[in-house]
Amino acid sequence: MRFEIMRLDDIDGTAVDSTVVDAASVKRIVQQAASVGQRIYIRPADSGAR
């Protein structure tokens, strides 16, 4: 399964950028975001997303 991870702006919460990753990469990305206090949003990726 693949997930879209969006980095969110600290001021207004809008998506700054996004990437699609496999399930194995989600844990690493969440740990990195938590270590620096970065806000992210994770959702299942569309089947056509890259």
N, C-alpha and C positions, 0 to 999 in steps of 0.2 A: 504494500500500500504506500502511496505517496501523499505527502502533506505540503501545503503551501504555508510558509512562515513569513509573516509580514512584520517588519520592524516599524514601531509606532513612534510618532513625534511625542516628545515629553510634554509639550505645551498643550496641544489640542487633540492628541490621540489619532491624528490622521496617519494613514499608511505612508511611510517614507520610501520603502522599497520592499520587494518580496522575492522569495526564492522557493523553488519546489525541490523537496528532498525526499529520500526514502525513509522508512520508519526507523532504520538503524541510526540515522543521523540526528533525529529529533532530540534525543537525550543530550547529546553533546551540545547542540545549539541552545537548548534550554539552560544547561549549566553555564555556558558562556554568557548568556544574557543575564542570568541571575547574579553572576559574579561582578558585573559592572552596573547592575540596576537598570538594564535596558528593558523597555516594554515591548512585548511581542504578542502576536495573535496567531494561533495555529488552527488550521482547518483542513479537512480532507481536500486534496487537489482534484480538480476536474479531470476526467480521464484524458482530455485533450491537452492538458497543461504540460509545459516542459520545465 
